[in-house]
Amino acid sequence: MDKISFVINTAVNELEYVKLLLNSLQKNLDHDHHEIIVFVDSDNQGTYEYLKSIKNSFEDLKIVTHKLPPCIGYSRNNNLLVEIAKHDIVSYLQSDMVISPGYDTDVLKLVQPNRILCATRVEPPLHGPSNMVITENFGLKPSEFNLDKWNEYSVNIKRDSQLNYFFAPITFYKQTWLDLGGYDTLFRRSREDTDFVQKCFHNDIELLQTFSAVVYHFTCTSSRGSDWFNQNNAEAQSRVQLQQQADRIELNRFIRKWGNFSHDVKLTKFDIDLIITNSTKMPADIISTIEPFVSRVYLDNHKLIEYLIDAHSSDHIPANQLLKFTDEQWEMSKQFYNQVDFSKIYLYYDQHPINSSITIRIDGTTLTNEDINLFQHLHLVIEENETGEYKFYNMDISILSKNECVERKTQNPKFNMDLLNIE
């Protein structure tokens, strides 16, 4: 049997989940020669000490910690886990998952180069119905979970059925991940997976979900907290609301890259310049709403440009609050993350080149809701029309050529590996 590097990241309040996952790995893998790497990104429950205490119970368990306060974050630590992995095949598991018996055998049957293989999740009834997920309640927290009953159940539900879809847990060849550049560190709280999906689409990487390998998933404990579903927990609901704010920012970042949002349809963003005259007559929040759908926004008021750029300087705050970054810690750490330079997006109108490939002109005094809604379909409109001059509602669109803005490989800032401890 090929050897697998199982990679897991964990943060605060996840010790009991990690214990259960590792217990399932110890009992349910067909072979014990696989590498298991646990990245302790942040720790308030003695997770590191626990892992040290059980390290000798596994043939090859590695513990990764770091010196960068307070944490590195999901996208980056996933990338680091893959880089550290010593085997050609890597299998990523979220800390709030439990594997089924024979999981290593199941994924090795289907994993291959240029394919991202996704196992099927069994989840408690906290979300709506989905043909990608099996709903069955084995508990909302580890203390409610019975591993023996799960093992009996999970073996019986495996079936030779597949979908073309992506979500964790995933198994893949390490080189496939590296060729795509991994997760984009621009996304700190969400959307990194859907961004990765788009890169797969644009690089002809197959996304395959199999029902012959299954895991139990407690759902959303790392992003929303372990009690996110409890409406009576005020602290948990406050965190949920903060995560929703972060999600909106991440969604705009995604649209800025891909022109729209989709997890299962290939998107193409075109290079588009937007010129707004009488820009002070348009509410600034409306300009911020339509900005992600284009590449650059040219305005006729310097103060408005300064205001919009400054408004985005707080985009990092919801993620920092969720991840417990102080302002000083973020200043020290932000060099390791991709960021948006809004000074290259909001520009003065006389900087607009006359040979721009696609130009949209609107008047801030005449913009309507119909115009705003059209931006959500803008790239389909461009795709469906030939070069030429067009009038859509109150917008003038000039198409000289169609230049696609497609990022086939992510370039993340180089990380200082000396900040890691691997033992």
N, C-alpha and C positions, 0 to 999 in steps of 0.2 A: 504494500500500500504506500502511495505517495505520502510524504510528510506535509503537514499543514502548519502554518503559523496562525494560531487563533489570537486575535487582538481584541482587547477590551479596554475601554476608557471608563473611568469612574470619578465622581466628584463628591460633594458633600451630601450627607444624609442617605448614602447608598450602601452602607456596609452590609445590611441584611440581604439586599438584592445580590451583591457580589458573592456572599457566602453561598447563596442558593445556586447561582450560576456555576460557580466553581464545583460545587457538589455534584451538579448534573454533568459537568464535563468529566469529573473523575469517575462517575458511575456509568455514563452513557456513551462515551467514546469507545469504539471498537478496539482502538489501539492507544497506547499511552506514550508513544514516541513523538507525538506532536509537540511543537513549541506553543506555550501559552504566555502571552505578554499582557500585563495589566498596567495601564498608565494611570497613576493616581494624580489626577490633575489638581484636586483640592481635597481636603480631608479634615473632618471635624469629629470623626467617630473612631479613630484608631485603625483605619483601613490598612495603612502601611504596616503597622505592627501585626495585624492579623495575617496579612500576606506573608510576612517574615516567619510567622509561627507555623504556617502550613507549607512553606516552600519545599521542604524535603519530602512532602507527601506526593509531589509530582516529579516526573522525570525531567521536565524542562520548563520550569516556571520562572519567568523574569518579571521583576518589579521595576517600573520606571517612575521616578519622581523628578522634580525640577526645582530650579532656584529663582524662578521668575514669579514674583507675587502679583496677584493672588492665584491666578491660574493662566493656562495657555489658551484654552478654549477648544470647542468641539472640532472645528474644521482643521485647525493646525495640529491638534494632538492625534487626530485620525491619520493625517499625512505622516506624522512622525512615527506612528506605530507601523505603518507600511514600510517606511524607510528602514526601521530597525529590524523588521522581520527577516529571518535568515533563510526561510524556505521560499521556493518559487510560487507556491500557492498560499494565499492569505484568506482567512475567513474572519470577518468582523462581526462581533456580537455586542449588542448594547447591554449595559450592566443589569437592566431589568428584564432579561430574557432567561429562559430555561430551555436547554436543548432536549430533544427526544433521543431515545436509544438508537445507536447506529448513525448518528448525525454525520460523522466523518465519512463513513462509507457512502451515505446518501449523496452528499455534495460532490464527492470525488467522481461519482458516476457521470456527472453532467458538466462539471467545470472544464473549461478549455480556453485557450488564448482568444482574446478579442470577444469575450463574453463576460458579462456580469451576471452571476447566478444568484437569485434571491430565493431564500427559503420562505415558506408560508407561515404567517403568524396566526396563532390561536390567541384570541383576546377576550377579556370579560366584556359584558354588554354595556360599554361606556360610550360607544360611538354608533352611528347609524349602520345599517346593513351594507355589506360590500361583498362582491364576488371574489375579491382578492384576499379576504380575511375569513377565518372560521371563528364564529362566536361561540364560546363556551367558558363558563365561569369556574376557574380554579382558584379564585381569590383575588382580592384587590391589593393585597400586600403579602410579603413572604410568610408571615406567621400563619396565614390562612391556607398556604399551599401544601398539598400532599404529593410528594414526588413519586411515590409508588403508584398512586392512582393516575397521575399524569403519564407515567411511563406506559401503563397498561392502555390508557386511552389513546395516546399519541401514536403508538404502533398501529393501532387498528384504523386510524383515519388517513394514513398515508395512501396516496393513490398516484397512478401514473398519469398525471394531468399537468398541463403547463399553460402559462399565460406570458405575454410579452409585457412585463411590468417591472418596476424598480422600487424596492424599499428594503431597509435593513431587516434581517441580517443578510449580508452579501458575502459571496465567495468568488475569488477572481485570481488571475495570475498577476503577480506583483508588477511585472513589466507593463501590463495593460494599464494599471492604475498610474504608474509613473509616466507613461506616454501621454496621458491626458492631463498630467500636472496635479492630479488629486483634487481635493476640495479647494475652492477659492476662499482664502482667508478674509475676503471682503465680507462674507456672510458669517456673522458671529452668533446669531441666535436661531436662524432658520433659513430655508431656501437653498442651502448648500447642496442638498441632495437633488433638487430639481435642476439646479444649474449644472450639476454633474450629468444628469440625464440628457440635457441638451448637447453637452459635449460628446456624449456617446452617440447621439443621433447624427451629429455632424462628422463623426469619425467612423461611422459604420460599425460601432460596437454593439453587439447583440445584448438586449436586456431580456432575461429569461427568469420567470418565476416558476418554481416547481412545487407541487403539492406532495412530492415524495420525500421532502425534508421539511420538518416543521419545528417551530419553537413556540413556547408560551411567552407572551409579552404583556407585562403589567401596564404598559402604555404611558408615555409622556412624563415619566417621573423625573427625567433629567432636565427637560425643558420647562415643565410647569410645576414641578414639585410632587412629592409622593401623595399628597392629599388634595390634588388639584380639582378633583371631581366633587369634593365636599363643599356644598354651598354654605354650610354653617361655619366653616373655617375662614374667618375674616382675613387672617394672614395669608392663607393659601389663595383666596380670591383676589387679594391685592396683587400677589405675584402673577396670577393669571392675567390681570388687566395690564400689568407692566409688560408681560410677554406679548400681549396683543399690540401694544405700542411698538415694541421691537419688530414684530411681524410686519407691520405696515411699512416700516423703514426698509426692512429686508425685501419686501415685495417691490418697492420702488427701485431698489438696487438691481433686482432681477430684471424688471422691465427695462431699466436703463441699459442692460447688457443685451437683452434678447428681443425687445420691442413689444412683448406681451407676456402672458403667463400661460404655461401649459406643462403638465407633468408627463403627458403621453403623446403629444403632437409636436413634430419638429417645427421650430420657429426660425424665422430669418428676419434680422433687423437690417434695415437699409440706413445708409449714412444720410441724414436729413438735417437741414438747417431750417430753423423757425425764426422768422423776423416779425416782431410785434411793434407796430407803430402805435402812438398814443398809449404806450404801455402803462402809464400811471392811471389810466382809466379802467384798467383791469385789476381786480383784486389779486394781491400777491399770492394768496393761497391757490387761486385758479392757475396761475402761471406755474406754481410748484406742482400742481396736479398733472398738467400736460407735459411738463419738461421731460420726464423719464422716457416718453415715447419718441423723442427726437435726440439728435446728437449734440446740438448746440442751440442756444436761444439768444438771439440778438435783440437787444432792447434799446430804446432811445432815451434812457434816463440813467445817469451814472449812479445816483443815490439808490434807485430801485435795484440796480445790479448789486451794489454793496449790501443792501438789506437782504437780498435773497441768498447771497453767498454766506453772510453771517448767520442766517437762520439755519443753514445746514451744519453749522459748526457744532450744534447740539445733537446731531444724529447719533452720536456714540453714547449718549447718556443712558437710554433705557437698557442697552446691553451691559454697560458698566455697572449700573445699579443691580441688575440681575446676577452679574458675575462678581460683585463686591469689589470692583476697582475703585480706588480713590482717584482723584484728578492727577495726583503726582504719579501714581502707579501707571495710569494710562499714558501719560507723557513718556514714561520710561519704556513702555511695552509696545506702543503703537507702531514702532518701526518694523515689527514683525508681521504686520497685517496690511493687506491691500486696502487702499482707501480711494475715495472719489475726490478728484480735484475740481471743485465747482468753479474755480476761476477760469477753467478751460471750457466750461459749459455756458455760463452766463457772460456774455460779451456785449460790447457796445456795437450798435448797428453799423457804424462805418467800417468795422473790421470784417464785415461779411465779404467773402471773395465773389467776384462776378461770375466765376466759372463753377460755382457749387453744383454738385451733381443733382441734388434735389433740394428745392427751396419752397417753403410754405410762407406765405405772407398773410397776416391778419391784422385787423384794426381793433385796438382794444375797446373802442366805443361800439363795435357792432357784433362782438362775439356772442353767440347764443349757446344754449344747452346742446343743441344739435351739433354745433361745431365741436364742443367739448367731447361729446359722445363719439364723434367720428375718430378722435385720436385713439380710442381703444381698438379700432380696426384699421388704423392708418397704414400699417405695413402690408396688410392684405390689399388695400386700395392701390398702393404703389405696385405691388406684385401683379395685379390684374390689369394695369394700364400700361400702354406703350409710352415711349418718350413723347413729350409734348406739353402743352399748356392746358390746365384744367381749372374749373371752378366748382368747388363743392361747398354748398351753403355760402358762408361768408369768407371762405378761404380760397386763395389763389395758389395753386400748386404747379410748379415748374419742374419737369423731369428731363434733365439733359442726359443722364445715364443712371444706371442702378448699381451702386457700389454696396456690397454687403458688408456688414460689421459682424463678423463671426469669429469668436474666440475658440479655436479648436484645441488649444492647450493653455492651461492656466500657468501664469508665471507669478509665483508667490515670492515675497521678499525672502532672502536667505535667512535661515534660522541659525543661531549660535548653538551648536550641539554641545558645547561645553557647559551649557545651562542644565543639561540632563544628567541624572544619575541612573545608571542601569545596573541592577544587581540580581 
